[in-house]
Amino acid sequence: MSWAGPFQQPIGKSPKPQEASQAAVVFDPLIPTLLCLSHLRWSFVYQRPQHLMSRFARSYNVLFFEEPVPCDEAEPWLEVRPDEQGVQVLVPRLPVGREAEADASSEALRALLDDYLARLGVEDLLLWYYTPMSLAFSRHLNASTVVYDCMDELSGFRGAPPQLLQRERELLERADLVFTGGYSLWEAKRTLHDNVHPFPSSVDIEHFATARGFQNNPPDQAGIGRPRLGFYGVIDERFDIALLEQAASLRPDWQFVMIGPVVKIDAAALPRRPNIHFLGGKTYDELPGYLAGWNVALMPFALNESTRFISPTKTPEYLAGGCPVVSTPVADVIRGYGESGVVLIADTAEAFVAACEKALELAADREEFLKNADRTLGDMSWDQTQTRMQEMIECLA
């Protein structure tokens, strides 16, 4: 039953149960509980679930239930890891081998979840799904509201389980409210449910705007020459490896900085050229420091089933950080930013390089570029997105 989703982070040897229960768990019985069931790990890449759940934690007891990982113990147990933002991260630990057995895994996850909810005394429960696969162990729960936040078309990703589409149909029947991660997904789902709303990727402008004032590069980037063209994010089947190699070959005087973990593809297949620099994964707090040292920010996405419906969070983040953006023709990027003048679209390596040259010209007139970037961003914010979502939930009561 378990499936490592598109951004899943590998997890090593699990801690002992007694080591995982030291931190105090804060639970307010007077407010509702939001149980978020996710295929993404809280501590991997900071993105939509983390932005939203950390904000919902101001009004709800938020429990973030991850996919199981193997442990050496003979019996299943639940690691509870309180996050500094008020979210309780729940990591089910299943004995080696059991996590791969669908029926045994579902039974164990259901028991762990039921036991923890009972111990907390949860009565007013809201269910929030990021993956329909979680229905296998949660469909029995009695919830006042069921939300399906469809941030990606998971069936288009490599390794998607064959039951996914059937489970999604079941979830759409049960859900009271459906959100989508962009307009393309909304167009694909709006005929399947009568209460579907698009919420494209937003941005924490204050966080990324710090890049505009950074003076010092991180040590592993400081020695890289200029101009620097950078990308951060997960490097997986959505990333156009061939495009990167061709662009780097066409402009050997440019430096391409790639930040992020390599997932679900062979790292040996990545291009190795003197002007391509893979710096590995960085924390959310570190990203503005790297972005500050770039002349142009890149979104070299492959055009395939896994990118057909994406609405990249990094588009507004790059702009908030003060960088012009060059992207391949992803539908939601064209729709949201194609006429902005600060996000340039290109579909071939030659066109991509030409767009980067134009972006370098934009960056040279920094004052004018920042004015246009801020106009494009407007009042976009995760605070606004979460507030609108919560209002829709409360209207159902």
Secondary structure per residue as TSV (DSSP state, phi and psi in degrees):
chain	resnum	aa	ss	phi	psi
A	1	M	-	360.0	-37.4
A	2	S	-	-65.6	142.3
A	3	W	-	-141.1	124.1
A	4	A	-	-73.8	108.1
A	5	G	-	-69.2	-175.1
A	6	P	T	-63.0	-22.4
A	7	F	T	-120.9	18.5
A	8	Q	-	-61.7	136.4
A	9	Q	-	-96.5	130.3
A	10	P	-	-62.1	141.4
A	11	I	-	-119.9	136.7
A	12	G	-	-84.3	-155.8
A	13	K	S	-60.3	132.3
A	14	S	-	-77.2	151.3
A	15	P	-	-71.7	163.9
A	16	K	-	-70.8	151.8
A	17	P	G	-54.0	-40.7
A	18	Q	G	-69.1	-21.2
A	19	E	G	-81.8	-18.4
A	20	A	S	-96.7	0.2
A	21	S	S	-116.1	20.4
A	22	Q	-	-78.8	-37.3
A	23	A	S	-71.9	143.2
A	24	A	-	-70.7	139.3
A	25	V	-	-101.3	124.9
A	26	V	-	-100.0	122.9
A	27	F	-	-140.3	125.9
A	28	D	-	-104.9	108.2
A	29	P	T	-68.3	-9.2
A	30	L	T	-89.5	-6.3
A	31	I	S	-120.8	158.5
A	32	P	-	-65.8	160.7
A	33	T	E	-109.8	130.3
A	34	L	E	-106.2	115.4
A	35	L	E	-101.0	111.4
A	36	C	E	-98.3	122.6
A	37	L	E	-106.7	113.2
A	38	S	-	-130.0	145.9
A	39	H	S	-89.9	-6.0
A	40	L	S	-102.3	143.7
A	41	R	-	-88.2	137.7
A	42	W	T	-58.2	-38.1
A	43	S	T	-94.0	10.3
A	44	F	S	-89.3	-104.1
A	45	V	S	-98.2	128.4
A	46	Y	-	-78.3	113.0
A	47	Q	-	-147.0	-151.9
A	48	R	H	-50.1	-52.3
A	49	P	H	-58.2	-42.0
A	50	Q	H	-66.9	-42.4
A	51	H	H	-59.7	-46.2
A	52	L	H	-74.1	-47.5
A	53	M	H	-65.8	-36.2
A	54	S	H	-64.5	-28.4
A	55	R	H	-83.3	-37.0
A	56	F	H	-64.5	-24.1
A	57	A	T	-65.7	-10.8
A	58	R	T	-75.1	-21.2
A	59	S	T	-122.2	-14.8
A	60	Y	S	-131.1	158.9
A	61	N	E	-78.9	112.1
A	62	V	E	-100.7	122.1
A	63	L	E	-111.2	123.9
A	64	F	E	-109.2	103.2
A	65	F	E	-96.1	113.5
A	66	E	-	-89.6	174.1
A	67	E	-	-71.9	155.4
A	68	P	-	-72.1	155.1
A	69	V	E	-131.2	152.8
A	70	P	E	-73.1	152.6
A	71	C	E	-138.4	168.8
A	72	D	S	-89.0	-11.0
A	73	E	S	-71.4	160.1
A	74	A	S	-80.1	-24.0
A	75	E	S	-121.1	150.7
A	76	P	-	-64.2	149.7
A	77	W	E	-150.9	164.0
A	78	L	E	-116.1	117.6
A	79	E	E	-80.7	129.4
A	80	V	E	-114.0	117.0
A	81	R	E	-123.9	96.5
A	82	P	E	-63.4	131.8
A	83	D	-	-93.8	152.5
A	84	E	T	-63.8	-18.1
A	85	Q	T	-90.6	8.7
A	86	G	S	95.8	2.6
A	87	V	E	-94.4	136.6
A	88	Q	E	-91.8	115.7
A	89	V	E	-91.2	121.1
A	90	L	E	-109.2	118.6
A	91	V	E	-117.1	104.9
A	92	P	E	-70.3	132.3
A	93	R	E	-113.2	117.1
A	94	L	E	-112.1	143.7
A	95	P	E	-53.8	143.7
A	96	V	T	-50.0	128.0
A	97	G	T	100.4	-35.2
A	98	R	G	-71.7	-29.6
A	99	E	G	-66.6	-18.0
A	100	A	G	-92.4	-8.4
A	101	E	-	-97.4	112.0
A	102	A	H	-55.4	-52.9
A	103	D	H	-66.4	-45.1
A	104	A	H	-65.2	-39.0
A	105	S	H	-64.9	-47.4
A	106	S	H	-61.3	-42.2
A	107	E	H	-62.9	-43.1
A	108	A	H	-67.7	-42.6
A	109	L	H	-64.7	-40.7
A	110	R	H	-62.2	-43.8
A	111	A	H	-63.9	-44.3
A	112	L	H	-62.6	-42.8
A	113	L	H	-68.0	-46.4
A	114	D	H	-59.5	-43.4
A	115	D	H	-62.8	-43.0
A	116	Y	H	-70.3	-40.8
A	117	L	H	-62.9	-37.1
A	118	A	H	-67.1	-41.5
A	119	R	H	-64.3	-34.4
A	120	L	H	-76.8	-19.9
A	121	G	T	75.5	36.3
A	122	V	-	-69.3	128.5
A	123	E	-	-119.7	-44.9
A	124	D	S	-98.8	102.3
A	125	L	E	-116.5	133.6
A	126	L	E	-115.0	129.5
A	127	L	E	-101.4	131.4
A	128	W	E	-126.3	115.2
A	129	Y	E	-104.4	132.7
A	130	Y	S	-104.1	-20.1
A	131	T	-	-134.9	128.5
A	132	P	G	-63.4	-19.6
A	133	M	G	-62.7	-22.3
A	134	S	G	-69.6	-12.1
A	135	L	H	-59.8	-26.7
A	136	A	H	-56.4	-29.7
A	137	F	H	-123.2	5.7
A	138	S	H	-129.3	-2.7
A	139	R	T	-65.0	-18.5
A	140	H	T	-81.7	-13.7
A	141	L	-	-68.6	139.6
A	142	N	-	-91.4	108.2
A	143	A	-	-119.3	143.8
A	144	S	S	-71.6	-30.3
A	145	T	E	-146.0	140.3
A	146	V	E	-120.7	122.6
A	147	V	E	-115.1	135.0
A	148	Y	E	-114.1	107.9
A	149	D	E	-96.1	94.6
A	150	C	E	-85.2	85.8
A	151	M	-	-81.4	-20.5
A	152	D	S	-145.9	157.2
A	153	E	-	-85.2	88.5
A	154	L	G	-63.8	-25.8
A	155	S	G	-66.2	-17.2
A	156	G	G	-86.6	-4.1
A	157	F	S	-89.6	150.8
A	158	R	T	-59.8	132.0
A	159	G	T	85.3	8.4
A	160	A	-	-62.2	135.5
A	161	P	-	-69.1	148.2
A	162	P	T	-64.5	-22.5
A	163	Q	T	-80.9	-4.7
A	164	L	H	-59.8	-46.8
A	165	L	H	-65.9	-38.6
A	166	Q	H	-65.5	-41.7
A	167	R	H	-64.4	-36.8
A	168	E	H	-65.3	-39.3
A	169	R	H	-59.6	-41.5
A	170	E	H	-64.2	-42.2
A	171	L	H	-65.4	-39.5
A	172	L	H	-63.7	-30.4
A	173	E	H	-72.0	-33.5
A	174	R	H	-86.4	-26.7
A	175	A	-	-69.3	141.7
A	176	D	S	-88.0	-26.0
A	177	L	E	-149.0	136.6
A	178	V	E	-126.1	126.4
A	179	F	E	-109.3	150.4
A	180	T	E	-124.3	154.2
A	181	G	S	-79.6	3.9
A	182	G	S	179.3	177.8
A	183	Y	H	-74.8	-33.6
A	184	S	H	-63.6	-41.4
A	185	L	H	-66.7	-38.2
A	186	W	H	-60.6	-43.0
A	187	E	H	-63.5	-32.1
A	188	A	H	-77.7	-27.2
A	189	K	H	-105.6	-14.5
A	190	R	T	-64.7	-24.2
A	191	T	T	-86.6	-4.6
A	192	L	T	-97.7	-7.0
A	193	H	-	-156.7	149.4
A	194	D	S	-93.5	7.9
A	195	N	S	-142.5	64.0
A	196	V	E	-110.6	135.0
A	197	H	E	-135.7	131.9
A	198	P	E	-81.2	133.0
A	199	F	-	-133.6	85.5
A	200	P	-	-61.2	165.4
A	201	S	-	-55.7	139.0
A	202	S	-	-113.9	-159.8
A	203	V	-	-156.5	147.9
A	204	D	-	-94.9	89.2
A	205	I	H	-60.0	-42.6
A	206	E	H	-59.5	-40.4
A	207	H	H	-64.5	-49.2
A	208	F	H	-81.4	-22.6
A	209	A	H	-65.6	-17.4
A	210	T	G	-62.7	-22.0
A	211	A	G	-62.9	-25.8
A	212	R	G	-69.3	-18.8
A	213	G	G	-114.8	2.3
A	214	F	-	-64.4	140.0
A	215	Q	-	-107.9	-32.7
A	216	N	S	-112.4	135.7
A	217	N	-	-79.6	148.7
A	218	P	-	-57.2	149.7
A	219	P	H	-54.4	-38.9
A	220	D	H	-77.8	-6.5
A	221	Q	H	-109.8	-21.9
A	222	A	H	-58.8	-33.5
A	223	G	T	-87.0	-0.3
A	224	I	S	-84.3	134.4
A	225	G	-	-70.5	-176.6
A	226	R	S	-125.9	160.5
A	227	P	S	-70.3	147.2
A	228	R	E	-106.0	130.2
A	229	L	E	-119.3	123.3
A	230	G	E	-125.4	158.9
A	231	F	E	-138.9	138.5
A	232	Y	E	-130.5	145.5
A	233	G	S	148.0	-179.5
A	234	V	-	-74.8	132.5
A	235	I	B	-98.9	101.1
A	236	D	S	-141.6	-153.0
A	237	E	T	-68.1	-10.2
A	238	R	T	-82.6	-13.3
A	239	F	B	-89.5	131.1
A	240	D	-	-87.8	91.5
A	241	I	H	-62.8	-42.4
A	242	A	H	-63.5	-39.3
A	243	L	H	-63.0	-43.5
A	244	L	H	-60.0	-46.4
A	245	E	H	-64.1	-41.1
A	246	Q	H	-66.4	-42.4
A	247	A	H	-64.5	-42.3
A	248	A	H	-65.4	-33.0
A	249	S	H	-71.2	-39.1
A	250	L	H	-69.2	-31.3
A	251	R	-	-129.5	76.1
A	252	P	T	-65.1	-14.3
A	253	D	T	-84.4	-9.8
A	254	W	S	-91.7	149.8
A	255	Q	E	-109.7	125.9
A	256	F	E	-106.7	115.4
A	257	V	E	-104.9	118.6
A	258	M	E	-112.6	121.1
A	259	I	E	-119.1	129.1
A	260	G	S	143.1	158.3
A	261	P	-	-72.9	149.5
A	262	V	B	-96.3	119.7
A	263	V	-	-132.2	132.6
A	264	K	S	67.4	6.0
A	265	I	S	-130.3	161.4
A	266	D	-	-78.6	118.0
A	267	A	G	-59.1	-26.2
A	268	A	G	-67.4	-17.9
A	269	A	G	-83.6	-8.3
A	270	L	S	-69.4	143.3
A	271	P	-	-67.1	139.2
A	272	R	-	-119.5	98.9
A	273	R	-	-130.6	155.8
A	274	P	T	-58.9	-26.4
A	275	N	T	-102.0	14.3
A	276	I	E	-114.2	127.3
A	277	H	E	-125.8	112.1
A	278	F	E	-95.3	112.9
A	279	L	E	-102.4	2.7
A	280	G	E	80.3	-176.4
A	281	G	-	-75.9	149.1
A	282	K	-	-131.7	158.1
A	283	T	-	-76.4	163.8
A	284	Y	G	-57.9	-40.6
A	285	D	G	-67.9	-25.3
A	286	E	G	-81.8	-20.8
A	287	L	H	-58.7	-44.2
A	288	P	H	-58.6	-33.8
A	289	G	H	-62.7	-36.8
A	290	Y	H	-76.1	-43.6
A	291	L	H	-58.7	-35.0
A	292	A	T	-61.0	-25.2
A	293	G	T	-94.9	7.7
A	294	W	-	-100.9	148.6
A	295	N	S	-90.1	-32.8
A	296	V	E	-140.8	141.0
A	297	A	E	-104.7	140.5
A	298	L	E	-114.9	149.7
A	299	M	E	-134.8	75.4
A	300	P	-	-84.4	67.3
A	301	F	B	-82.3	137.5
A	302	A	-	-69.3	152.9
A	303	L	-	-101.1	97.9
A	304	N	S	-149.0	-173.0
A	305	E	T	-61.8	-30.4
A	306	S	T	-76.6	-15.9
A	307	T	T	-112.6	2.4
A	308	R	T	-59.6	-34.6
A	309	F	T	-117.2	11.5
A	310	I	-	-75.0	150.7
A	311	S	-	-128.6	88.0
A	312	P	-	-60.3	126.4
A	313	T	T	-62.4	-29.5
A	314	K	H	-70.6	-17.6
A	315	T	H	-58.1	-58.8
A	316	P	H	-68.9	-27.0
A	317	E	H	-64.3	-45.6
A	318	Y	H	-57.9	-45.7
A	319	L	H	-65.6	-41.8
A	320	A	H	-61.5	-32.0
A	321	G	T	-79.0	-4.8
A	322	G	T	92.3	22.8
A	323	C	-	-114.6	131.5
A	324	P	-	-66.0	153.2
A	325	V	E	-120.7	138.6
A	326	V	E	-121.2	127.0
A	327	S	E	-131.8	153.2
A	328	T	-	-72.5	165.0
A	329	P	-	-76.0	69.0
A	330	V	-	-76.0	133.2
A	331	A	H	-54.3	-48.2
A	332	D	H	-72.7	-24.9
A	333	V	H	-70.3	-43.4
A	334	I	H	-61.5	-46.1
A	335	R	H	-64.1	-42.1
A	336	G	H	-86.8	-27.6
A	337	Y	H	-134.7	-1.2
A	338	G	T	-60.6	-28.0
A	339	E	T	-104.4	9.9
A	340	S	S	-75.1	-28.9
A	341	G	S	84.5	-8.9
A	342	V	S	-112.8	-8.2
A	343	V	E	-121.9	117.6
A	344	L	E	-103.9	142.1
A	345	I	E	-114.2	135.0
A	346	A	-	-147.1	144.8
A	347	D	S	-114.3	-5.3
A	348	T	S	-132.0	167.1
A	349	A	H	-60.9	-43.0
A	350	E	H	-64.7	-43.2
A	351	A	H	-67.6	-34.5
A	352	F	H	-64.3	-44.3
A	353	V	H	-64.2	-42.1
A	354	A	H	-62.1	-39.9
A	355	A	H	-65.7	-37.1
A	356	C	H	-64.9	-37.4
A	357	E	H	-63.2	-40.7
A	358	K	H	-67.6	-37.1
A	359	A	H	-64.7	-36.2
A	360	L	H	-63.5	-35.5
A	361	E	H	-67.0	-40.3
A	362	L	H	-60.9	-43.4
A	363	A	H	-64.9	-27.7
A	364	A	H	-65.9	-33.8
A	365	D	S	-96.9	74.2
A	366	R	H	-62.2	-43.2
A	367	E	H	-60.3	-45.3
A	368	E	H	-67.4	-40.7
A	369	F	H	-62.3	-46.8
A	370	L	H	-61.7	-37.2
A	371	K	H	-62.3	-43.9
A	372	N	H	-70.7	-36.0
A	373	A	H	-64.3	-43.4
A	374	D	H	-66.4	-35.5
A	375	R	H	-65.2	-38.6
A	376	T	H	-66.6	-41.7
A	377	L	H	-70.3	-35.3
A	378	G	T	56.6	-130.9
A	379	D	T	-101.9	22.5
A	380	M	-	-58.1	133.3
A	381	S	-	-166.0	152.1
A	382	W	H	-67.2	-30.5
A	383	D	H	-60.4	-45.7
A	384	Q	H	-64.8	-42.7
A	385	T	H	-61.2	-48.3
A	386	Q	H	-64.5	-38.3
A	387	T	H	-62.7	-43.4
A	388	R	H	-65.1	-40.6
A	389	M	H	-62.0	-45.2
A	390	Q	H	-64.5	-37.7
A	391	E	H	-61.2	-41.2
A	392	M	H	-65.5	-38.4
A	393	I	H	-63.9	-45.2
A	394	E	H	-68.6	-26.9
A	395	C	H	-68.1	-18.5
A	396	L	T	-78.4	-20.1
A	397	A	-	-68.3	360.0
